[in-house]
Amino acid sequence: MSAATPGGPAAAPRKRGRPARGSAEDGPGARERILTSARTEFAERGYDKASVRAIARGAEVDPALVHHYFGTKEQVFGAAIESAFAPAFVVPRMFEDSRPEELGEKIVRAFFHIWEDPRTRDPMLAVLRSAVNNEKAAQVFRRLLQRNLLSRAAAVLDVPDAELRVELAASQMVGAALVRYVIGMEPIASEPLDQLAARLAPAVQQHLTGSPAPGAGAAAGGTAGS
Amino acid sequence: MSAATPGGPAAAPRKRGRPARGSAEDGPGARERILTSARTEFAERGYDKASVRAIARGAEVDPALVHHYFGTKEQVFGAAIESAFAPAFVVPRMFEDSRPEELGEKIVRAFFHIWEDPRTRDPMLAVLRSAVNNEKAAQVFRRLLQRNLLSRAAAVLDVPDAELRVELAASQMVGAALVRYVIGMEPIASEPLDQLAARLAPAVQQHLTGSPAPGAGAAAGGTAGS
């Protein structure tokens, strides 16, 4: 995200980015408030409808300060989802710290742990909604996942098709999250998390370490599926 | 949903609902054109932004005729996705006609056959985008899937947790479709269909006929381990 102005304390504030009302709305707290507000705004309204003005209002800062810290709306989005996904970045470490055969269960539990908590779920919802509806948002999302999750996890898995495997596992979890939290479809929506995890873990494990079905080209033969 | 007027064929056409230009835009062709236009409109703009006016324009009919045939926007949406999903309604029949162990492969192939063809993909995208962003659309979607796919497929599977199994299988396929067609994330986006199906089939099969993971936690009662 080279385009994103590193807007931390290091960056010198531009004049027009300074709020007129004084230092109360600036400072380190403002940056966090803007990110929080951005996550809410993107979650509730999606990328297309979200506005920097509303994000600023939610953070009780001037819109110019949002631009000052983060740049364009696309860049605000990038920063918001990067902070939203911070909990998920533990996953690559799991690949390092786990035996291969326990990865399915561990990753599924970590993933749904994030989704079950509204504070971390809403940002994920924001990302999902926006990426589904807007190509720019999808692009930001792809870059973020690629850099922080897929490549890192795949590097640890250390098989030629590692990225495909990790992504298939992700597709299973994202699909289940979509059905459970977004579409709200029963019975998955109300399934106790333990039971749901017990169902998903073998499928995720299959993707990470199992064999593909033998009948890749031909019609359905014996889909033994180890 | 009390606002939804049941506007099907049973409803007497309102005078202002009749097109002025004569019978060319009415008749059986108009209904089909409206559905086609509605699928495009919902696909491109999502439920929230789609308008009956634009649907009418795309079908070259008067907006009143859309209301006459289908009722409210919500009902137009219901009719559009029902027609969009018609190809998917072969799936329950697969449950009847297949040996259990070949279901994974067969269903995955049928599902992606629908998604690979832009004519059937666009309507599915419409549904997915809309259901992700709008609770009313999600509700229509839930009802449709419940009635036409889940219950019917589950009835054939004939195990106590059949609906959960069918829905988990669906969640895997929807998740993969999301990654491949909506987010466009590599390597899944470019994976040849045969290979992708060979990867997904064992996971789907696992959901339909496999055992849950043993480590379901204390709460997992009936989840007999493999």
Boltz contact constraints between the chains, C-beta under 6 A:
constraints:
  - contact:
      token1: [A, 46]
      token2: [B, 133]
      max_distance: 6.0
  - contact:
      token1: [A, 105]
      token2: [B, 213]
      max_distance: 6.0
  - contact:
      token1: [A, 105]
      token2: [B, 215]
      max_distance: 6.0
  - contact:
      token1: [A, 129]
      token2: [B, 132]
      max_distance: 6.0
  - contact:
      token1: [A, 129]
      token2: [B, 133]
      max_distance: 6.0
  - contact:
      token1: [A, 131]
      token2: [B, 183]
      max_distance: 6.0
  - contact:
      token1: [A, 132]
      token2: [B, 129]
      max_distance: 6.0
  - contact:
      token1: [A, 132]
      token2: [B, 132]
      max_distance: 6.0
  - contact:
      token1: [A, 132]
      token2: [B, 182]
      max_distance: 6.0
  - contact:
      token1: [A, 133]
      token2: [B, 46]
      max_distance: 6.0
  - contact:
      token1: [A, 133]
      token2: [B, 129]
      max_distance: 6.0
  - contact:
      token1: [A, 138]
      token2: [B, 183]
      max_distance: 6.0
  - contact:
      token1: [A, 142]
      token2: [B, 185]
      max_distance: 6.0
  - contact:
      token1: [A, 163]
      token2: [B, 187]
      max_distance: 6.0
  - contact:
      token1: [A, 164]
      token2: [B, 187]
      max_distance: 6.0
  - contact:
      token1: [A, 167]
      token2: [B, 188]
      max_distance: 6.0
  - contact:
      token1: [A, 168]
      token2: [B, 199]
      max_distance: 6.0
  - contact:
      token1: [A, 171]
      token2: [B, 175]
      max_distance: 6.0
  - contact:
      token1: [A, 171]
      token2: [B, 176]
      max_distance: 6.0
  - contact:
      token1: [A, 171]
      token2: [B, 179]
      max_distance: 6.0
  - contact:
      token1: [A, 172]
      token2: [B, 172]
      max_distance: 6.0
  - contact:
      token1: [A, 172]
      token2: [B, 175]
      max_distance: 6.0
  - contact:
      token1: [A, 174]
      token2: [B, 175]
      max_distance: 6.0
  - contact:
      token1: [A, 175]
      token2: [B, 171]
      max_distance: 6.0
  - contact:
      token1: [A, 175]
      token2: [B, 172]
      max_distance: 6.0
  - contact:
      token1: [A, 175]
      token2: [B, 174]
      max_distance: 6.0
  - contact:
      token1: [A, 175]
      token2: [B, 175]
      max_distance: 6.0
  - contact:
      token1: [A, 176]
      token2: [B, 171]
      max_distance: 6.0
  - contact:
      token1: [A, 179]
      token2: [B, 171]
      max_distance: 6.0
  - contact:
      token1: [A, 182]
      token2: [B, 132]
      max_distance: 6.0
  - contact:
      token1: [A, 183]
      token2: [B, 131]
      max_distance: 6.0
  - contact:
      token1: [A, 183]
      token2: [B, 138]
      max_distance: 6.0
  - contact:
      token1: [A, 185]
      token2: [B, 142]
      max_distance: 6.0
  - contact:
      token1: [A, 187]
      token2: [B, 163]
      max_distance: 6.0
  - contact:
      token1: [A, 187]
      token2: [B, 164]
      max_distance: 6.0
  - contact:
      token1: [A, 188]
      token2: [B, 167]
      max_distance: 6.0
  - contact:
      token1: [A, 192]
      token2: [B, 219]
      max_distance: 6.0
  - contact:
      token1: [A, 194]
      token2: [B, 216]
      max_distance: 6.0
  - contact:
      token1: [A, 194]
      token2: [B, 217]
      max_distance: 6.0
  - contact:
      token1: [A, 194]
      token2: [B, 219]
      max_distance: 6.0
  - contact:
      token1: [A, 194]
      token2: [B, 220]
      max_distance: 6.0
  - contact:
      token1: [A, 195]
      token2: [B, 216]
      max_distance: 6.0
  - contact:
      token1: [A, 195]
      token2: [B, 220]
      max_distance: 6.0
  - contact:
      token1: [A, 198]
      token2: [B, 212]
      max_distance: 6.0
  - contact:
      token1: [A, 198]
      token2: [B, 213]
      max_distance: 6.0
  - contact:
      token1: [A, 198]
      token2: [B, 216]
      max_distance: 6.0
  - contact:
      token1: [A, 198]
      token2: [B, 220]
      max_distance: 6.0
  - contact:
      token1: [A, 198]
      token2: [B, 223]
      max_distance: 6.0
  - contact:
      token1: [A, 199]
      token2: [B, 168]
      max_distance: 6.0
  - contact:
      token1: [A, 199]
      token2: [B, 212]
      max_distance: 6.0
  - contact:
      token1: [A, 201]
      token2: [B, 213]
      max_distance: 6.0
  - contact:
      token1: [A, 202]
      token2: [B, 206]
      max_distance: 6.0
  - contact:
      token1: [A, 202]
      token2: [B, 213]
      max_distance: 6.0
  - contact:
      token1: [A, 203]
      token2: [B, 203]
      max_distance: 6.0
  - contact:
      token1: [A, 203]
      token2: [B, 206]
      max_distance: 6.0
  - contact:
      token1: [A, 206]
      token2: [B, 202]
      max_distance: 6.0
  - contact:
      token1: [A, 206]
      token2: [B, 203]
      max_distance: 6.0
  - contact:
      token1: [A, 206]
      token2: [B, 206]
      max_distance: 6.0
  - contact:
      token1: [A, 212]
      token2: [B, 198]
      max_distance: 6.0
  - contact:
      token1: [A, 212]
      token2: [B, 199]
      max_distance: 6.0
  - contact:
      token1: [A, 213]
      token2: [B, 105]
      max_distance: 6.0
  - contact:
      token1: [A, 213]
      token2: [B, 198]
      max_distance: 6.0
  - contact:
      token1: [A, 213]
      token2: [B, 201]
      max_distance: 6.0
  - contact:
      token1: [A, 213]
      token2: [B, 202]
      max_distance: 6.0
  - contact:
      token1: [A, 216]
      token2: [B, 194]
      max_distance: 6.0
  - contact:
      token1: [A, 216]
      token2: [B, 195]
      max_distance: 6.0
  - contact:
      token1: [A, 216]
      token2: [B, 198]
      max_distance: 6.0
  - contact:
      token1: [A, 217]
      token2: [B, 194]
      max_distance: 6.0
  - contact:
      token1: [A, 220]
      token2: [B, 102]
      max_distance: 6.0
  - contact:
      token1: [A, 220]
      token2: [B, 105]
      max_distance: 6.0
  - contact:
      token1: [A, 220]
      token2: [B, 106]
      max_distance: 6.0
  - contact:
      token1: [A, 223]
      token2: [B, 104]
      max_distance: 6.0
  - contact:
      token1: [A, 223]
      token2: [B, 105]
      max_distance: 6.0
  - contact:
      token1: [A, 223]
      token2: [B, 201]
      max_distance: 6.0
  - contact:
      token1: [A, 223]
      token2: [B, 205]
      max_distance: 6.0
  - contact:
      token1: [A, 225]
      token2: [B, 202]
      max_distance: 6.0
  - contact:
      token1: [A, 225]
      token2: [B, 205]
      max_distance: 6.0
